Amino acid sequence: MRRLTLHLHYCEHDGCTEWGTFGYARGKDQPSKWYCREHKSDGEHWIGKS
Ligand SMILES: [Zn+2]
């Protein structure tokens, strides 16, 4: 089993417990939000890319 020593980031979609593979940040000073493959459109919408 792989030990994760870096910060954990799961999908931020409401109620979703999948791993957040896709990270989105509005700017380099902003913390990233992470979403799974299924909900990565949430992240794209959040950064205004939609
Ligand atoms: Zn998700």
mmCIF file of the protein (N, C-alpha, C, O) and its ligand, coordinates in Angstrom:
data_MODEL
# 
_entry.id   MODEL 
# 
loop_
_entity.id 
_entity.type 
_entity.pdbx_number_of_molecules 
1 polymer     1 
2 non-polymer 1 
# 
_entity_poly.entity_id                      1 
_entity_poly.type                           'polypeptide(L)' 
_entity_poly.nstd_linkage                   no 
_entity_poly.nstd_monomer                   no 
_entity_poly.pdbx_seq_one_letter_code       MRRLTLHLHYCEHDGCTEWGTFGYARGKDQPSKWYCREHKSDGEHWIGKS 
_entity_poly.pdbx_seq_one_letter_code_can   MRRLTLHLHYCEHDGCTEWGTFGYARGKDQPSKWYCREHKSDGEHWIGKS 
_entity_poly.pdbx_strand_id                 A 
# 
loop_
_entity_poly_seq.entity_id 
_entity_poly_seq.num 
_entity_poly_seq.mon_id 
_entity_poly_seq.hetero 
1 1  MET n 
1 2  ARG n 
1 3  ARG n 
1 4  LEU n 
1 5  THR n 
1 6  LEU n 
1 7  HIS n 
1 8  LEU n 
1 9  HIS n 
1 10 TYR n 
1 11 CYS n 
1 12 GLU n 
1 13 HIS n 
1 14 ASP n 
1 15 GLY n 
1 16 CYS n 
1 17 THR n 
1 18 GLU n 
1 19 TRP n 
1 20 GLY n 
1 21 THR n 
1 22 PHE n 
1 23 GLY n 
1 24 TYR n 
1 25 ALA n 
1 26 ARG n 
1 27 GLY n 
1 28 LYS n 
1 29 ASP n 
1 30 GLN n 
1 31 PRO n 
1 32 SER n 
1 33 LYS n 
1 34 TRP n 
1 35 TYR n 
1 36 CYS n 
1 37 ARG n 
1 38 GLU n 
1 39 HIS n 
1 40 LYS n 
1 41 SER n 
1 42 ASP n 
1 43 GLY n 
1 44 GLU n 
1 45 HIS n 
1 46 TRP n 
1 47 ILE n 
1 48 GLY n 
1 49 LYS n 
1 50 SER n 
# 
loop_
_struct_asym.id 
_struct_asym.entity_id 
A 1 
B 2 
# 
loop_
_chem_comp.id 
_chem_comp.type 
_chem_comp.mon_nstd_flag 
ALA 'L-peptide linking' y 
ARG 'L-peptide linking' y 
ASP 'L-peptide linking' y 
CYS 'L-peptide linking' y 
GLN 'L-peptide linking' y 
GLU 'L-peptide linking' y 
GLY 'peptide linking'   y 
HIS 'L-peptide linking' y 
ILE 'L-peptide linking' y 
LEU 'L-peptide linking' y 
LYS 'L-peptide linking' y 
MET 'L-peptide linking' y 
PHE 'L-peptide linking' y 
PRO 'L-peptide linking' y 
SER 'L-peptide linking' y 
THR 'L-peptide linking' y 
TRP 'L-peptide linking' y 
TYR 'L-peptide linking' y 
ZN  non-polymer         . 
# 
_pdbx_entity_nonpoly.entity_id   2 
_pdbx_entity_nonpoly.name        ? 
_pdbx_entity_nonpoly.comp_id     ZN 
# 
_pdbx_nonpoly_scheme.asym_id         B 
_pdbx_nonpoly_scheme.entity_id       2 
_pdbx_nonpoly_scheme.mon_id          ZN 
_pdbx_nonpoly_scheme.ndb_seq_num     1 
_pdbx_nonpoly_scheme.pdb_seq_num     101 
_pdbx_nonpoly_scheme.auth_seq_num    101 
_pdbx_nonpoly_scheme.pdb_mon_id      ZN 
_pdbx_nonpoly_scheme.auth_mon_id     ZN 
_pdbx_nonpoly_scheme.pdb_strand_id   A 
_pdbx_nonpoly_scheme.pdb_ins_code    . 
# 
loop_
_atom_site.group_PDB 
_atom_site.id 
_atom_site.type_symbol 
_atom_site.label_atom_id 
_atom_site.label_alt_id 
_atom_site.label_comp_id 
_atom_site.label_asym_id 
_atom_site.label_entity_id 
_atom_site.label_seq_id 
_atom_site.pdbx_PDB_ins_code 
_atom_site.Cartn_x 
_atom_site.Cartn_y 
_atom_site.Cartn_z 
_atom_site.occupancy 
_atom_site.B_iso_or_equiv 
_atom_site.pdbx_formal_charge 
_atom_site.auth_seq_id 
_atom_site.auth_comp_id 
_atom_site.auth_asym_id 
_atom_site.auth_atom_id 
_atom_site.pdbx_PDB_model_num 
ATOM   1   N  N  . MET A 1 1  ? 0.847   -1.195 0.000   1.00 0.00 ? 1   MET A N  1 
ATOM   2   C  CA . MET A 1 1  ? 0.000   0.000  0.000   1.00 0.00 ? 1   MET A CA 1 
ATOM   3   C  C  . MET A 1 1  ? 0.880   1.241  0.000   1.00 0.00 ? 1   MET A C  1 
ATOM   4   O  O  . MET A 1 1  ? 1.852   1.330  0.750   1.00 0.00 ? 1   MET A O  1 
ATOM   5   N  N  . ARG A 1 2  ? 0.537   2.170  -0.826  1.00 0.00 ? 2   ARG A N  1 
ATOM   6   C  CA . ARG A 1 2  ? 1.344   3.372  -0.985  1.00 0.00 ? 2   ARG A CA 1 
ATOM   7   C  C  . ARG A 1 2  ? 1.009   4.396  0.091   1.00 0.00 ? 2   ARG A C  1 
ATOM   8   O  O  . ARG A 1 2  ? -0.157  4.708  0.331   1.00 0.00 ? 2   ARG A O  1 
ATOM   9   N  N  . ARG A 1 3  ? 2.027   4.900  0.717   1.00 0.00 ? 3   ARG A N  1 
ATOM   10  C  CA . ARG A 1 3  ? 1.790   5.920  1.742   1.00 0.00 ? 3   ARG A CA 1 
ATOM   11  C  C  . ARG A 1 3  ? 1.776   7.296  1.079   1.00 0.00 ? 3   ARG A C  1 
ATOM   12  O  O  . ARG A 1 3  ? 2.677   7.637  0.313   1.00 0.00 ? 3   ARG A O  1 
ATOM   13  N  N  . LEU A 1 4  ? 0.756   8.070  1.379   1.00 0.00 ? 4   LEU A N  1 
ATOM   14  C  CA . LEU A 1 4  ? 0.650   9.411  0.815   1.00 0.00 ? 4   LEU A CA 1 
ATOM   15  C  C  . LEU A 1 4  ? 1.144   10.414 1.842   1.00 0.00 ? 4   LEU A C  1 
ATOM   16  O  O  . LEU A 1 4  ? 0.535   10.594 2.897   1.00 0.00 ? 4   LEU A O  1 
ATOM   17  N  N  . THR A 1 5  ? 2.234   11.053 1.526   1.00 0.00 ? 5   THR A N  1 
ATOM   18  C  CA . THR A 1 5  ? 2.789   12.016 2.471   1.00 0.00 ? 5   THR A CA 1 
ATOM   19  C  C  . THR A 1 5  ? 2.447   13.457 2.065   1.00 0.00 ? 5   THR A C  1 
ATOM   20  O  O  . THR A 1 5  ? 2.522   14.374 2.883   1.00 0.00 ? 5   THR A O  1 
ATOM   21  N  N  . LEU A 1 6  ? 2.075   13.640 0.811   1.00 0.00 ? 6   LEU A N  1 
ATOM   22  C  CA . LEU A 1 6  ? 1.646   14.967 0.383   1.00 0.00 ? 6   LEU A CA 1 
ATOM   23  C  C  . LEU A 1 6  ? 0.191   15.178 0.787   1.00 0.00 ? 6   LEU A C  1 
ATOM   24  O  O  . LEU A 1 6  ? -0.490  14.245 1.210   1.00 0.00 ? 6   LEU A O  1 
ATOM   25  N  N  . HIS A 1 7  ? -0.271  16.410 0.650   1.00 0.00 ? 7   HIS A N  1 
ATOM   26  C  CA . HIS A 1 7  ? -1.638  16.712 1.041   1.00 0.00 ? 7   HIS A CA 1 
ATOM   27  C  C  . HIS A 1 7  ? -2.633  15.906 0.210   1.00 0.00 ? 7   HIS A C  1 
ATOM   28  O  O  . HIS A 1 7  ? -2.456  15.704 -0.991  1.00 0.00 ? 7   HIS A O  1 
ATOM   29  N  N  . LEU A 1 8  ? -3.673  15.459 0.884   1.00 0.00 ? 8   LEU A N  1 
ATOM   30  C  CA . LEU A 1 8  ? -4.712  14.698 0.223   1.00 0.00 ? 8   LEU A CA 1 
ATOM   31  C  C  . LEU A 1 8  ? -5.705  15.636 -0.422  1.00 0.00 ? 8   LEU A C  1 
ATOM   32  O  O  . LEU A 1 8  ? -6.045  16.678 0.140   1.00 0.00 ? 8   LEU A O  1 
ATOM   33  N  N  . HIS A 1 9  ? -6.160  15.274 -1.577  1.00 0.00 ? 9   HIS A N  1 
ATOM   34  C  CA . HIS A 1 9  ? -7.182  16.099 -2.207  1.00 0.00 ? 9   HIS A CA 1 
ATOM   35  C  C  . HIS A 1 9  ? -8.194  15.220 -2.915  1.00 0.00 ? 9   HIS A C  1 
ATOM   36  O  O  . HIS A 1 9  ? -7.922  14.613 -3.950  1.00 0.00 ? 9   HIS A O  1 
ATOM   37  N  N  . TYR A 1 10 ? -9.362  15.179 -2.319  1.00 0.00 ? 10  TYR A N  1 
ATOM   38  C  CA . TYR A 1 10 ? -10.457 14.440 -2.929  1.00 0.00 ? 10  TYR A CA 1 
ATOM   39  C  C  . TYR A 1 10 ? -11.334 15.391 -3.724  1.00 0.00 ? 10  TYR A C  1 
ATOM   40  O  O  . TYR A 1 10 ? -11.250 16.609 -3.564  1.00 0.00 ? 10  TYR A O  1 
ATOM   41  N  N  . CYS A 1 11 ? -12.170 14.835 -4.576  1.00 0.00 ? 11  CYS A N  1 
ATOM   42  C  CA . CYS A 1 11 ? -13.109 15.619 -5.361  1.00 0.00 ? 11  CYS A CA 1 
ATOM   43  C  C  . CYS A 1 11 ? -13.972 16.486 -4.452  1.00 0.00 ? 11  CYS A C  1 
ATOM   44  O  O  . CYS A 1 11 ? -14.514 16.010 -3.454  1.00 0.00 ? 11  CYS A O  1 
ATOM   45  N  N  . GLU A 1 12 ? -14.095 17.762 -4.806  1.00 0.00 ? 12  GLU A N  1 
ATOM   46  C  CA . GLU A 1 12 ? -14.851 18.701 -3.976  1.00 0.00 ? 12  GLU A CA 1 
ATOM   47  C  C  . GLU A 1 12 ? -16.320 18.786 -4.367  1.00 0.00 ? 12  GLU A C  1 
ATOM   48  O  O  . GLU A 1 12 ? -17.072 19.562 -3.778  1.00 0.00 ? 12  GLU A O  1 
ATOM   49  N  N  . HIS A 1 13 ? -16.728 18.011 -5.334  1.00 0.00 ? 13  HIS A N  1 
ATOM   50  C  CA . HIS A 1 13 ? -18.139 17.978 -5.693  1.00 0.00 ? 13  HIS A CA 1 
ATOM   51  C  C  . HIS A 1 13 ? -18.946 17.485 -4.501  1.00 0.00 ? 13  HIS A C  1 
ATOM   52  O  O  . HIS A 1 13 ? -18.541 16.550 -3.811  1.00 0.00 ? 13  HIS A O  1 
ATOM   53  N  N  . ASP A 1 14 ? -20.094 18.120 -4.264  1.00 0.00 ? 14  ASP A N  1 
ATOM   54  C  CA . ASP A 1 14 ? -20.902 17.800 -3.095  1.00 0.00 ? 14  ASP A CA 1 
ATOM   55  C  C  . ASP A 1 14 ? -21.269 16.325 -3.053  1.00 0.00 ? 14  ASP A C  1 
ATOM   56  O  O  . ASP A 1 14 ? -21.913 15.807 -3.965  1.00 0.00 ? 14  ASP A O  1 
ATOM   57  N  N  . GLY A 1 15 ? -20.852 15.659 -1.988  1.00 0.00 ? 15  GLY A N  1 
ATOM   58  C  CA . GLY A 1 15 ? -21.212 14.266 -1.798  1.00 0.00 ? 15  GLY A CA 1 
ATOM   59  C  C  . GLY A 1 15 ? -20.327 13.269 -2.510  1.00 0.00 ? 15  GLY A C  1 
ATOM   60  O  O  . GLY A 1 15 ? -20.508 12.061 -2.357  1.00 0.00 ? 15  GLY A O  1 
ATOM   61  N  N  . CYS A 1 16 ? -19.368 13.757 -3.291  1.00 0.00 ? 16  CYS A N  1 
ATOM   62  C  CA . CYS A 1 16 ? -18.498 12.853 -4.039  1.00 0.00 ? 16  CYS A CA 1 
ATOM   63  C  C  . CYS A 1 16 ? -17.302 12.457 -3.191  1.00 0.00 ? 16  CYS A C  1 
ATOM   64  O  O  . CYS A 1 16 ? -16.717 13.295 -2.504  1.00 0.00 ? 16  CYS A O  1 
ATOM   65  N  N  . THR A 1 17 ? -16.939 11.188 -3.237  1.00 0.00 ? 17  THR A N  1 
ATOM   66  C  CA . THR A 1 17 ? -15.822 10.699 -2.440  1.00 0.00 ? 17  THR A CA 1 
ATOM   67  C  C  . THR A 1 17 ? -14.683 10.186 -3.317  1.00 0.00 ? 17  THR A C  1 
ATOM   68  O  O  . THR A 1 17 ? -13.776 9.510  -2.832  1.00 0.00 ? 17  THR A O  1 
ATOM   69  N  N  . GLU A 1 18 ? -14.732 10.509 -4.603  1.00 0.00 ? 18  GLU A N  1 
ATOM   70  C  CA . GLU A 1 18 ? -13.678 10.078 -5.515  1.00 0.00 ? 18  GLU A CA 1 
ATOM   71  C  C  . GLU A 1 18 ? -12.413 10.903 -5.302  1.00 0.00 ? 18  GLU A C  1 
ATOM   72  O  O  . GLU A 1 18 ? -12.448 12.002 -4.749  1.00 0.00 ? 18  GLU A O  1 
ATOM   73  N  N  . TRP A 1 19 ? -11.305 10.345 -5.752  1.00 0.00 ? 19  TRP A N  1 
ATOM   74  C  CA . TRP A 1 19 ? -10.037 11.055 -5.678  1.00 0.00 ? 19  TRP A CA 1 
ATOM   75  C  C  . TRP A 1 19 ? -10.040 12.223 -6.665  1.00 0.00 ? 19  TRP A C  1 
ATOM   76  O  O  . TRP A 1 19 ? -10.508 12.078 -7.795  1.00 0.00 ? 19  TRP A O  1 
ATOM   77  N  N  . GLY A 1 20 ? -9.517  13.383 -6.243  1.00 0.00 ? 20  GLY A N  1 
ATOM   78  C  CA . GLY A 1 20 ? -9.472  14.540 -7.117  1.00 0.00 ? 20  GLY A CA 1 
ATOM   79  C  C  . GLY A 1 20 ? -8.245  14.512 -8.010  1.00 0.00 ? 20  GLY A C  1 
ATOM   80  O  O  . GLY A 1 20 ? -7.165  14.961 -7.625  1.00 0.00 ? 20  GLY A O  1 
ATOM   81  N  N  . THR A 1 21 ? -8.426  13.984 -9.193  1.00 0.00 ? 21  THR A N  1 
ATOM   82  C  CA . THR A 1 21 ? -7.312  13.858 -10.129 1.00 0.00 ? 21  THR A CA 1 
ATOM   83  C  C  . THR A 1 21 ? -6.983  15.188 -10.780 1.00 0.00 ? 21  THR A C  1 
ATOM   84  O  O  . THR A 1 21 ? -5.821  15.470 -11.074 1.00 0.00 ? 21  THR A O  1 
ATOM   85  N  N  . PHE A 1 22 ? -8.007  16.012 -11.007 1.00 0.00 ? 22  PHE A N  1 
ATOM   86  C  CA . PHE A 1 22 ? -7.837  17.243 -11.775 1.00 0.00 ? 22  PHE A CA 1 
ATOM   87  C  C  . PHE A 1 22 ? -7.863  18.448 -10.841 1.00 0.00 ? 22  PHE A C  1 
ATOM   88  O  O  . PHE A 1 22 ? -8.840  18.674 -10.126 1.00 0.00 ? 22  PHE A O  1 
ATOM   89  N  N  . GLY A 1 23 ? -6.783  19.213 -10.856 1.00 0.00 ? 23  GLY A N  1 
ATOM   90  C  CA . GLY A 1 23 ? -6.673  20.378 -9.975  1.00 0.00 ? 23  GLY A CA 1 
ATOM   91  C  C  . GLY A 1 23 ? -6.904  21.669 -10.741 1.00 0.00 ? 23  GLY A C  1 
ATOM   92  O  O  . GLY A 1 23 ? -6.469  21.819 -11.883 1.00 0.00 ? 23  GLY A O  1 
ATOM   93  N  N  . TYR A 1 24 ? -7.590  22.592 -10.097 1.00 0.00 ? 24  TYR A N  1 
ATOM   94  C  CA . TYR A 1 24 ? -7.889  23.888 -10.720 1.00 0.00 ? 24  TYR A CA 1 
ATOM   95  C  C  . TYR A 1 24 ? -7.559  25.008 -9.745  1.00 0.00 ? 24  TYR A C  1 
ATOM   96  O  O  . TYR A 1 24 ? -7.844  24.909 -8.552  1.00 0.00 ? 24  TYR A O  1 
ATOM   97  N  N  . ALA A 1 25 ? -6.959  26.070 -10.258 1.00 0.00 ? 25  ALA A N  1 
ATOM   98  C  CA . ALA A 1 25 ? -6.651  27.229 -9.431  1.00 0.00 ? 25  ALA A CA 1 
ATOM   99  C  C  . ALA A 1 25 ? -6.956  28.488 -10.223 1.00 0.00 ? 25  ALA A C  1 
ATOM   100 O  O  . ALA A 1 25 ? -6.635  28.588 -11.407 1.00 0.00 ? 25  ALA A O  1 
ATOM   101 N  N  . ARG A 1 26 ? -7.586  29.456 -9.544  1.00 0.00 ? 26  ARG A N  1 
ATOM   102 C  CA . ARG A 1 26 ? -7.924  30.708 -10.214 1.00 0.00 ? 26  ARG A CA 1 
ATOM   103 C  C  . ARG A 1 26 ? -6.691  31.573 -10.399 1.00 0.00 ? 26  ARG A C  1 
ATOM   104 O  O  . ARG A 1 26 ? -6.624  32.366 -11.338 1.00 0.00 ? 26  ARG A O  1 
ATOM   105 N  N  . GLY A 1 27 ? -5.731  31.429 -9.530  1.00 0.00 ? 27  GLY A N  1 
ATOM   106 C  CA . GLY A 1 27 ? -4.492  32.178 -9.629  1.00 0.00 ? 27  GLY A CA 1 
ATOM   107 C  C  . GLY A 1 27 ? -3.439  31.478 -8.799  1.00 0.00 ? 27  GLY A C  1 
ATOM   108 O  O  . GLY A 1 27 ? -3.761  30.608 -7.991  1.00 0.00 ? 27  GLY A O  1 
ATOM   109 N  N  . LYS A 1 28 ? -2.189  31.846 -8.989  1.00 0.00 ? 28  LYS A N  1 
ATOM   110 C  CA . LYS A 1 28 ? -1.144  31.110 -8.290  1.00 0.00 ? 28  LYS A CA 1 
ATOM   111 C  C  . LYS A 1 28 ? -1.151  31.374 -6.790  1.00 0.00 ? 28  LYS A C  1 
ATOM   112 O  O  . LYS A 1 28 ? -0.541  30.619 -6.033  1.00 0.00 ? 28  LYS A O  1 
ATOM   113 N  N  . ASP A 1 29 ? -1.832  32.435 -6.343  1.00 0.00 ? 29  ASP A N  1 
ATOM   114 C  CA . ASP A 1 29 ? -1.927  32.694 -4.916  1.00 0.00 ? 29  ASP A CA 1 
ATOM   115 C  C  . ASP A 1 29 ? -3.117  31.984 -4.282  1.00 0.00 ? 29  ASP A C  1 
ATOM   116 O  O  . ASP A 1 29 ? -3.258  31.954 -3.060  1.00 0.00 ? 29  ASP A O  1 
ATOM   117 N  N  . GLN A 1 30 ? -3.969  31.413 -5.130  1.00 0.00 ? 30  GLN A N  1 
ATOM   118 C  CA . GLN A 1 30 ? -5.175  30.775 -4.626  1.00 0.00 ? 30  GLN A CA 1 
ATOM   119 C  C  . GLN A 1 30 ? -4.927  29.287 -4.408  1.00 0.00 ? 30  GLN A C  1 
ATOM   120 O  O  . GLN A 1 30 ? -4.172  28.663 -5.153  1.00 0.00 ? 30  GLN A O  1 
ATOM   121 N  N  . PRO A 1 31 ? -5.566  28.719 -3.380  1.00 0.00 ? 31  PRO A N  1 
ATOM   122 C  CA . PRO A 1 31 ? -5.486  27.271 -3.212  1.00 0.00 ? 31  PRO A CA 1 
ATOM   123 C  C  . PRO A 1 31 ? -6.239  26.563 -4.338  1.00 0.00 ? 31  PRO A C  1 
ATOM   124 O  O  . PRO A 1 31 ? -7.239  27.071 -4.846  1.00 0.00 ? 31  PRO A O  1 
ATOM   125 N  N  . SER A 1 32 ? -5.762  25.425 -4.707  1.00 0.00 ? 32  SER A N  1 
ATOM   126 C  CA . SER A 1 32 ? -6.398  24.668 -5.782  1.00 0.00 ? 32  SER A CA 1 
ATOM   127 C  C  . SER A 1 32 ? -7.633  23.940 -5.279  1.00 0.00 ? 32  SER A C  1 
ATOM   128 O  O  . SER A 1 32 ? -7.727  23.562 -4.111  1.00 0.00 ? 32  SER A O  1 
ATOM   129 N  N  . LYS A 1 33 ? -8.564  23.756 -6.185  1.00 0.00 ? 33  LYS A N  1 
ATOM   130 C  CA . LYS A 1 33 ? -9.674  22.854 -5.937  1.00 0.00 ? 33  LYS A CA 1 
ATOM   131 C  C  . LYS A 1 33 ? -9.456  21.629 -6.815  1.00 0.00 ? 33  LYS A C  1 
ATOM   132 O  O  . LYS A 1 33 ? -8.915  21.711 -7.918  1.00 0.00 ? 33  LYS A O  1 
ATOM   133 N  N  . TRP A 1 34 ? -9.891  20.501 -6.291  1.00 0.00 ? 34  TRP A N  1 
ATOM   134 C  CA . TRP A 1 34 ? -9.632  19.239 -6.985  1.00 0.00 ? 34  TRP A CA 1 
ATOM   135 C  C  . TRP A 1 34 ? -10.927 18.511 -7.284  1.00 0.00 ? 34  TRP A C  1 
ATOM   136 O  O  . TRP A 1 34 ? -11.861 18.502 -6.483  1.00 0.00 ? 34  TRP A O  1 
ATOM   137 N  N  . TYR A 1 35 ? -10.957 17.906 -8.448  1.00 0.00 ? 35  TYR A N  1 
ATOM   138 C  CA . TYR A 1 35 ? -12.156 17.183 -8.862  1.00 0.00 ? 35  TYR A CA 1 
ATOM   139 C  C  . TYR A 1 35 ? -11.773 15.881 -9.546  1.00 0.00 ? 35  TYR A C  1 
ATOM   140 O  O  . TYR A 1 35 ? -10.689 15.746 -10.114 1.00 0.00 ? 35  TYR A O  1 
ATOM   141 N  N  . CYS A 1 36 ? -12.689 14.933 -9.478  1.00 0.00 ? 36  CYS A N  1 
ATOM   142 C  CA . CYS A 1 36 ? -12.488 13.663 -10.158 1.00 0.00 ? 36  CYS A CA 1 
ATOM   143 C  C  . CYS A 1 36 ? -12.807 13.834 -11.646 1.00 0.00 ? 36  CYS A C  1 
ATOM   144 O  O  . CYS A 1 36 ? -13.246 14.897 -12.084 1.00 0.00 ? 36  CYS A O  1 
ATOM   145 N  N  . ARG A 1 37 ? -12.577 12.774 -12.402 1.00 0.00 ? 37  ARG A N  1 
ATOM   146 C  CA . ARG A 1 37 ? -12.818 12.835 -13.841 1.00 0.00 ? 37  ARG A CA 1 
ATOM   147 C  C  . ARG A 1 37 ? -14.271 13.182 -14.152 1.00 0.00 ? 37  ARG A C  1 
ATOM   148 O  O  . ARG A 1 37 ? -14.567 13.913 -15.098 1.00 0.00 ? 37  ARG A O  1 
ATOM   149 N  N  . GLU A 1 38 ? -15.160 12.642 -13.338 1.00 0.00 ? 38  GLU A N  1 
ATOM   150 C  CA . GLU A 1 38 ? -16.584 12.834 -13.599 1.00 0.00 ? 38  GLU A CA 1 
ATOM   151 C  C  . GLU A 1 38 ? -17.024 14.277 -13.354 1.00 0.00 ? 38  GLU A C  1 
ATOM   152 O  O  . GLU A 1 38 ? -17.938 14.777 -14.011 1.00 0.00 ? 38  GLU A O  1 
ATOM   153 N  N  . HIS A 1 39 ? -16.365 14.938 -12.404 1.00 0.00 ? 39  HIS A N  1 
ATOM   154 C  CA . HIS A 1 39 ? -16.803 16.277 -11.998 1.00 0.00 ? 39  HIS A CA 1 
ATOM   155 C  C  . HIS A 1 39 ? -15.805 17.366 -12.362 1.00 0.00 ? 39  HIS A C  1 
ATOM   156 O  O  . HIS A 1 39 ? -15.892 18.475 -11.833 1.00 0.00 ? 39  HIS A O  1 
ATOM   157 N  N  . LYS A 1 40 ? -14.863 17.081 -13.245 1.00 0.00 ? 40  LYS A N  1 
ATOM   158 C  CA . LYS A 1 40 ? -13.858 18.097 -13.547 1.00 0.00 ? 40  LYS A CA 1 
ATOM   159 C  C  . LYS A 1 40 ? -14.455 19.324 -14.232 1.00 0.00 ? 40  LYS A C  1 
ATOM   160 O  O  . LYS A 1 40 ? -13.834 20.387 -14.244 1.00 0.00 ? 40  LYS A O  1 
ATOM   161 N  N  . SER A 1 41 ? -15.658 19.186 -14.806 1.00 0.00 ? 41  SER A N  1 
ATOM   162 C  CA . SER A 1 41 ? -16.328 20.357 -15.382 1.00 0.00 ? 41  SER A CA 1 
ATOM   163 C  C  . SER A 1 41 ? -16.676 21.369 -14.291 1.00 0.00 ? 41  SER A C  1 
ATOM   164 O  O  . SER A 1 41 ? -16.767 22.567 -14.563 1.00 0.00 ? 41  SER A O  1 
ATOM   165 N  N  . ASP A 1 42 ? -16.873 20.893 -13.051 1.00 0.00 ? 42  ASP A N  1 
ATOM   166 C  CA . ASP A 1 42 ? -17.094 21.815 -11.927 1.00 0.00 ? 42  ASP A CA 1 
ATOM   167 C  C  . ASP A 1 42 ? -15.882 22.729 -11.762 1.00 0.00 ? 42  ASP A C  1 
ATOM   168 O  O  . ASP A 1 42 ? -16.026 23.934 -11.558 1.00 0.00 ? 42  ASP A O  1 
ATOM   169 N  N  . GLY A 1 43 ? -14.709 22.154 -11.849 1.00 0.00 ? 43  GLY A N  1 
ATOM   170 C  CA . GLY A 1 43 ? -13.483 22.923 -11.701 1.00 0.00 ? 43  GLY A CA 1 
ATOM   171 C  C  . GLY A 1 43 ? -13.297 23.898 -12.843 1.00 0.00 ? 43  GLY A C  1 
ATOM   172 O  O  . GLY A 1 43 ? -12.876 25.035 -12.630 1.00 0.00 ? 43  GLY A O  1 
ATOM   173 N  N  . GLU A 1 44 ? -13.607 23.465 -14.050 1.00 0.00 ? 44  GLU A N  1 
ATOM   174 C  CA . GLU A 1 44 ? -13.482 24.333 -15.211 1.00 0.00 ? 44  GLU A CA 1 
ATOM   175 C  C  . GLU A 1 44 ? -14.441 25.503 -15.093 1.00 0.00 ? 44  GLU A C  1 
ATOM   176 O  O  . GLU A 1 44 ? -14.106 26.629 -15.462 1.00 0.00 ? 44  GLU A O  1 
ATOM   177 N  N  . HIS A 1 45 ? -15.632 25.238 -14.581 1.00 0.00 ? 45  HIS A N  1 
ATOM   178 C  CA . HIS A 1 45 ? -16.605 26.302 -14.370 1.00 0.00 ? 45  HIS A CA 1 
ATOM   179 C  C  . HIS A 1 45 ? -16.113 27.257 -13.284 1.00 0.00 ? 45  HIS A C  1 
ATOM   180 O  O  . HIS A 1 45 ? -16.277 28.472 -13.393 1.00 0.00 ? 45  HIS A O  1 
ATOM   181 N  N  . TRP A 1 46 ? -15.507 26.694 -12.232 1.00 0.00 ? 46  TRP A N  1 
ATOM   182 C  CA . TRP A 1 46 ? -15.037 27.495 -11.090 1.00 0.00 ? 46  TRP A CA 1 
ATOM   183 C  C  . TRP A 1 46 ? -13.949 28.485 -11.524 1.00 0.00 ? 46  TRP A C  1 
ATOM   184 O  O  . TRP A 1 46 ? -13.918 29.617 -11.041 1.00 0.00 ? 46  TRP A O  1 
ATOM   185 N  N  . ILE A 1 47 ? -13.082 28.079 -12.407 1.00 0.00 ? 47  ILE A N  1 
ATOM   186 C  CA . ILE A 1 47 ? -12.029 28.997 -12.859 1.00 0.00 ? 47  ILE A CA 1 
ATOM   187 C  C  . ILE A 1 47 ? -12.506 29.885 -14.013 1.00 0.00 ? 47  ILE A C  1 
ATOM   188 O  O  . ILE A 1 47 ? -11.755 30.718 -14.519 1.00 0.00 ? 47  ILE A O  1 
ATOM   189 N  N  . GLY A 1 48 ? -13.752 29.696 -14.415 1.00 0.00 ? 48  GLY A N  1 
ATOM   190 C  CA . GLY A 1 48 ? -14.317 30.544 -15.441 1.00 0.00 ? 48  GLY A CA 1 
ATOM   191 C  C  . GLY A 1 48 ? -14.045 30.077 -16.860 1.00 0.00 ? 48  GLY A C  1 
ATOM   192 O  O  . GLY A 1 48 ? -14.275 30.809 -17.822 1.00 0.00 ? 48  GLY A O  1 
ATOM   193 N  N  . LYS A 1 49 ? -13.555 28.856 -16.980 1.00 0.00 ? 49  LYS A N  1 
ATOM   194 C  CA . LYS A 1 49 ? -13.249 28.304 -18.288 1.00 0.00 ? 49  LYS A CA 1 
ATOM   195 C  C  . LYS A 1 49 ? -14.500 27.679 -18.895 1.00 0.00 ? 49  LYS A C  1 
ATOM   196 O  O  . LYS A 1 49 ? -14.746 27.781 -20.097 1.00 0.00 ? 49  LYS A O  1 
ATOM   197 N  N  . SER A 1 50 ? -15.272 27.037 -18.047 1.00 0.00 ? 50  SER A N  1 
ATOM   198 C  CA . SER A 1 50 ? -16.495 26.311 -18.358 1.00 0.00 ? 50  SER A CA 1 
ATOM   199 C  C  . SER A 1 50 ? -16.453 25.701 -19.751 1.00 0.00 ? 50  SER A C  1 
ATOM   200 O  O  . SER A 1 50 ? -17.411 25.052 -20.170 1.00 0.00 ? 50  SER A O  1 
HETATM 201 ZN ZN . ZN  B 2 .  ? -16.398 13.837 -8.149  1.00 0.00 2 101 ZN  A ZN 1 
# 
